[in-house]
Amino acid sequence: MAKKGGYKVIVVGIGLVGSKMVECLLEKGRKLPIKDIKVLATRERDEVVAGKKFRVKVADPKEFDGYDLAFFAGTEGASGASKVFGWEAVKRGCVVIDNGKDFRMDPKVPLVVPEVNPEALRGHNGIIANPNCSTIQMVVALAPIHRAAKIKRIVVSTYQAVSGTGSKATAELAAQIKAVAAGKKPVAEVYPVQIIGNVIPQISKLCDEMPGYYEEEVKMQRETRKILGDKSIKVSATCVRVPVFNSHSETVNVQTASKLTVADVHKLLKKAPGVKLLDDPGAGVWPYPLMASGVDDVFVGRVREDMSAKNCIDLFCVADNIRKGAASNAVQIAEAMMKMKLI
């Protein structure tokens, strides 16, 4: 049951993710009734989101007084704001939904994808973590497979859009496209090398605990196990930045304890919440980034049996990393909490 009169909501951060959070909260058809939205950031200014003008205020503990929900909009790999203000917001009466990385592996904090593990919301301590964008879309696609046949091992390669790095990265890709079209040398400032006409097999920094792996790859391993509730699942990830503006793509090889045919997987995915199955390779029907941009669903296709190993399935999945991979998943967490009478 919704709060009478609607919820008073704070969004901390107004970059690509924060703006999309505000947009999602304002969308018609959302189940979460909103009474008021306040936006906080590092400096005061006016911002227009979804045609509505907001006076952005400087983040301060007292700003959370009297509000019900606080969404922290840290971009891919970001941390900081929730670490500073998260528990303070909880102390002042807010339920915090954090898109940053600070609390994801905290045993006291649920890590939630509503289509996969909403039950983890019960007994929360005031903060709920939003998983990494690349993890979210993968577990939405794999959860029904895990329930049916128990996943033993996952090998995933990602093709991640520049929007995951933020607005400066999307601007850099646009500028590099213009430079190449004009016969000029592209300038690389956001990434270590130019992204146009290139791919970069580095996202985040190297992880000291797992030599040779970047933190994005380690996040996919650890978060997948926590969300699916199975520490025995083996996960190996290779994460690559590609010259796509928005929506991440992933090739996933999954090994299960018992055999699943392609028909079995199709049947599971057709009824899985948040999944759209597009799989007719002979007719050229498969997911691609442009179709996912601006949509909340995870698109899955290219389902096939891996003939090189026992009980293995290959698939390809695509999702909007700013919506489902961040902003919309956070709003869906709040909607799930309302449905479960947790807020």
PyMOL commands that set and color helices and strands:
alter all, ss='L'
color gray80, all
select helices_A, chain A and resi 16-26+61-64+81-91+118-121+133-149+162-164+167-181+215-228+262-270+281-283+289-292+323-339
alter helices_A, ss='H'
color red, helices_A
select strands_A, chain A and resi 7-12+34-41+45-49+52-58+69-72+95-98+127-129+151-160+234-241+248-256+275-277+298-305+312-319
alter strands_A, ss='S'
color yellow, strands_A
deselect
rebuild
show_as cartoon
